[in-house]
Amino acid sequence: MVMEPQHQTLQLHATVPSRVHTYINVPWTTQGMELGYPRCPGQVQKSTILPTEKTTMFRTKVSRHIVRSSSSSVRLPPRSSPRQFSSSPIARQKVPFRIDAEGTGVAQTVSVQGSPHKISVDAYPSFGGKDTAPTPLAYSLTSLSSCSQVTGSLVAKDLGIKLGKWQVTVKGDLGTDVLVKGEQGNANWDNVELQVRVQTDVQGDDAKFQKFAEETERRCPITQLFKRSGAGWKSQWVNEPL
């Protein structure tokens, strides 16, 4: 199915309370996305897989991490081996990435090495910005949304699954005491929640869709970045008919 590209829109908060609740809501194809923004729950890292309304509903925990305060330990899953891009069982190809940025105040223009694309970044007025572009926090959630779809497309190809339209929502809950007031503690996201609705040709095979969702989270670099950061993690995957 070929989807028409959509334009990116972005709405952000203009004030900074003691706790920031923000999300991106992304109905999109591989050609475009839309962004939006309010709140998020969650503390324990877990994932939920949901089929369409035409099939039996179920919830499955994919991963569970014990999250404690920044001064205590966090139990993480064992690190998986790097993905092999080379056919050789010995050589593992590492793909280098680099960005370069320049700016004044809190605004930046970012260049991506080997690409003509430029990324504009700004901040809310309460952080000294003019709100002329998305914030770094918005981009961090956007990277999770986009990378989940890219990785999911790779996983679907490996599993022989046909995909259609994706609708992705990412929610983040951030305490600002460390960032704004300089208090001691962890400046990381408190909680992050990923919600995915994706059209597939896997109808009536809940186990295959569950494997698709689990493999996508396991192989997605940005998902693993969030999961291993110690932030609370929660995800939900919904299988919709193609």
PALUM-116066 format. One line per 8 residues: number of its first residue (from 1); their letters; for each residue x, y, z of C-alpha. Coordinates in nm, 4 decimals. Last residue first. Layout:
BEGIN
NUM) a) X/Y/Z  ... $
END
This chain:
BEGIN
242) lpenvwqs) -0.4119/-0.4433/0.6362  -0.5989/-0.5400/0.9515  -0.4763/-0.3794/1.2771  -0.2377/-0.5318/1.5311  -0.1951/-0.3178/1.8410  0.1385/-0.2867/2.0234  0.1682/-0.1388/2.3729  0.4839/-0.0214/2.5468 $
234) kwgagsrk) 0.5981/0.0755/2.8960  0.9408/0.1798/3.0203  1.0468/0.3534/3.3427  1.3808/0.5243/3.2827  1.6959/0.3329/3.3797  1.8867/0.4219/3.0631  1.8875/0.0613/2.9416  1.5276/0.0762/2.8211 $
226) flqtipcr) 1.5692/0.4170/2.6562  1.8815/0.3250/2.4610  1.7352/-0.0172/2.3798  1.4344/0.1475/2.2191  1.6697/0.3796/2.0294  1.8779/0.0933/1.8914  1.5710/-0.1083/1.7776  1.6577/-0.4795/1.7631 $
218) reteeafk) 1.4927/-0.5943/2.0849  1.1913/-0.3659/2.0464  1.1292/-0.4851/1.6900  1.1872/-0.8468/1.7903  0.9230/-0.8227/2.0627  0.6669/-0.6623/1.8320  0.7203/-0.9145/1.5491  0.7173/-1.2060/1.7948 $
210) qfkaddgq) 0.3852/-1.0832/1.9309  0.2502/-1.0587/1.5773  0.3530/-1.4182/1.5103  0.1991/-1.5421/1.8359  -0.1288/-1.3607/1.7711  -0.1903/-1.5404/1.4437  -0.5545/-1.4655/1.3580  -0.4579/-1.1775/1.1322 $
202) vdtqvrvq) -0.0970/-1.1281/1.0274  -0.1421/-0.9205/0.7095  -0.0321/-0.6166/0.9061  -0.1550/-0.2633/0.9859  0.0280/-0.1003/1.2748  -0.0867/0.0630/1.5970  0.2046/0.1432/1.8254  0.2116/0.2987/2.1726 $
194) levndwna) 0.5499/0.3695/2.3345  0.5660/0.4962/2.6932  0.8603/0.6680/2.8607  0.8895/0.7330/3.2329  1.1128/0.9383/3.4616  1.3136/1.0832/3.1726  1.6753/1.1407/3.2745  1.8046/1.4275/3.4892 $
186) ngqegkvl) 1.9031/1.1835/3.7652  1.9613/1.3269/4.1107  2.1018/1.6334/4.2834  1.9237/1.9633/4.2316  2.0336/2.2041/3.9595  1.7058/2.3936/3.9600  1.6162/2.3592/3.5916  1.7586/2.0237/3.4810 $
178) vdtgldgk) 1.7680/1.8528/3.8204  1.4240/1.9758/3.9271  1.2695/1.9203/3.5831  1.0893/1.5872/3.6301  1.0165/1.4363/3.2911  0.7252/1.2155/3.1837  0.7410/1.1079/2.8195  0.4779/0.9783/2.5824 $
170) vtvqwkgl) 0.5363/0.8289/2.2388  0.2431/0.7720/2.0041  0.2786/0.5784/1.6791  0.0292/0.5146/1.4009  0.1709/0.2967/1.1238  0.0078/0.2282/0.7874  0.0616/-0.0947/0.5971  0.2884/-0.3904/0.6722 $
162) kigldkav) 0.3380/-0.7274/0.5048  0.4977/-0.9951/0.7228  0.7536/-1.2445/0.5940  0.9382/-1.2674/0.9253  1.2638/-1.1142/0.7974  1.0741/-0.8446/0.6059  0.8663/-0.7653/0.9131  1.1833/-0.7273/1.1215 $
154) lsgtvqsc) 1.3308/-0.4732/0.8793  1.0058/-0.2732/0.8671  0.9841/-0.2858/1.2459  1.3333/-0.1394/1.2713  1.2345/0.1608/1.0599  0.9041/0.1999/1.2441  1.0606/0.1780/1.5898  1.3374/0.4137/1.4780 $
146) sslstlsy) 1.0827/0.6801/1.3879  0.8939/0.6723/1.7159  1.2038/0.6459/1.9332  1.3769/0.9281/1.7436  1.0694/1.1448/1.7910  1.0928/1.1012/2.1672  1.4493/1.2370/2.1682  1.3525/1.5069/1.9180 $
138) alptpatd) 1.0857/1.6409/2.1515  1.3388/1.6548/2.4347  1.5886/1.8379/2.2130  1.3213/2.1031/2.1495  1.1306/2.1500/1.8251  1.1866/2.4738/1.6307  1.1151/2.8479/1.6623  1.0295/2.8222/2.0323 $
130) kggfspya) 1.2182/3.1459/2.1106  1.4635/2.9988/2.3609  1.5817/3.1063/2.7065  1.4565/2.7965/2.8873  1.1271/2.9654/2.9806  1.1029/3.0721/2.6152  1.0843/2.7042/2.5146  1.3863/2.5650/2.3340 $
122) dvsikhps) 1.5323/2.5522/1.9840  1.6570/2.2923/1.7336  1.6755/2.3112/1.3547  1.7895/2.0010/1.1666  1.9613/2.0276/0.8303  1.9527/1.7591/0.5628  2.2043/1.7392/0.2786  2.3405/1.4082/0.4102 $
114) gqvsvtqa) 2.6888/1.2588/0.4403  2.7344/1.4024/0.7894  2.4103/1.5365/0.9332  2.4129/1.9116/0.9938  2.2485/2.0620/1.3025  2.1347/2.4207/1.3378  2.1148/2.5247/1.6990  1.9122/2.7517/1.9255 $
106) vgtgeadi) 1.9982/2.7884/2.2957  2.1861/3.1171/2.2686  2.3874/3.1013/1.9486  2.4284/2.8152/1.7060  2.6438/2.5464/1.5526  2.6027/2.1728/1.5131  2.7860/1.8779/1.3603  2.6360/1.5291/1.3344 $
98) rfpvkqra) 2.8126/1.1974/1.2965  2.7174/0.8359/1.2335  2.9489/0.5428/1.1653  2.8061/0.2041/1.0590  2.9916/-0.0802/1.2243  3.0253/-0.3954/1.0161  3.0852/-0.7147/1.2047  3.3530/-0.9453/1.0667 $
90) ipsssfqr) 3.3614/-1.2966/1.2087  3.0527/-1.4836/1.0833  3.0898/-1.3117/0.7443  2.7590/-1.2211/0.5798  2.8066/-0.8655/0.7040  2.5330/-0.6578/0.8655  2.5608/-0.8507/1.1887  2.3461/-0.7099/1.4688 $
82) pssrpplr) 2.5450/-0.6565/1.7861  2.5112/-0.9328/2.0467  2.2481/-0.8848/2.3130  2.3197/-0.7187/2.6424  2.1746/-0.9031/2.9371  1.8558/-0.7500/3.0726  1.8889/-0.4649/3.3207  1.8581/-0.4539/3.6983 $
74) vsssssrv) 1.8982/-0.0941/3.8134  2.1138/-0.0136/4.1159  2.0507/0.2576/4.3683  2.1419/0.6281/4.3796  1.9266/0.7202/4.0802  1.6198/0.5732/4.2472  1.4992/0.2280/4.1546  1.3675/0.0639/3.8374 $
66) ihrsvktr) 1.3204/-0.3132/3.8315  1.2960/-0.4085/3.4659  1.0231/-0.6163/3.3062  1.0170/-0.7168/2.9437  0.7593/-0.8541/2.7039  0.4582/-0.8545/2.9313  0.1679/-0.9929/2.7339  -0.1825/-0.8556/2.7155 $
58) fmttketp) -0.4622/-1.0315/2.5327  -0.7578/-0.9571/2.3096  -0.8984/-1.2389/2.0959  -0.9333/-1.1362/1.7334  -1.1706/-0.9060/1.5471  -1.0853/-0.6111/1.7714  -0.7329/-0.6208/1.6378  -0.4425/-0.7755/1.8270 $
50) litskqvq) -0.2804/-0.6214/2.1381  0.0772/-0.6677/2.2570  0.1714/-0.5016/2.5852  0.5250/-0.4169/2.6906  0.6775/-0.3606/3.0295  0.9234/-0.1360/3.2110  0.7861/-0.0462/3.5503  0.7104/0.3200/3.6130 $
42) gpcrpygl) 0.4207/0.4140/3.3841  0.2067/0.7181/3.3219  0.2265/0.9754/3.0431  0.1061/1.3153/2.9347  0.0170/1.5917/2.6706  0.1928/1.6704/2.2805  0.1635/1.6441/1.8900  0.3677/1.5339/1.5906 $
34) emgqttwp) 0.2784/1.4349/1.2392  0.4753/1.1991/1.0181  0.6118/1.1407/0.6713  0.7308/0.9060/0.3986  0.7594/0.5763/0.5868  0.3909/0.6115/0.6637  0.2481/0.8193/0.9422  0.0157/0.8690/1.2377 $
26) vniythvr) 0.2562/1.0041/1.4976  0.1486/1.1288/1.8374  0.4409/1.2754/2.0261  0.4180/1.3082/2.3991  0.4901/1.5472/2.6806  0.4420/1.5647/3.0534  0.6844/1.8049/3.2221  0.7186/1.8113/3.5976 $
18) spvtahlq) 0.8075/2.1113/3.8114  0.6266/2.3247/3.5541  0.8048/2.4697/3.2483  0.5920/2.6923/3.0284  0.5415/2.7165/2.6505  0.4352/2.3564/2.5931  0.4872/2.2193/2.2407  0.2876/2.1634/1.9226 $
10) ltqhqpem) 0.4569/2.0208/1.6143  0.3479/1.9578/1.2594  0.5195/1.7339/1.0061  0.3534/1.7124/0.6676  0.2163/1.3833/0.5421  0.3337/1.1714/0.2531  0.0566/0.9814/0.0704  0.0569/0.6116/0.1484 $
2) vm) 0.1454/0.3373/-0.0970  0.0000/0.0000/0.0000 $
END
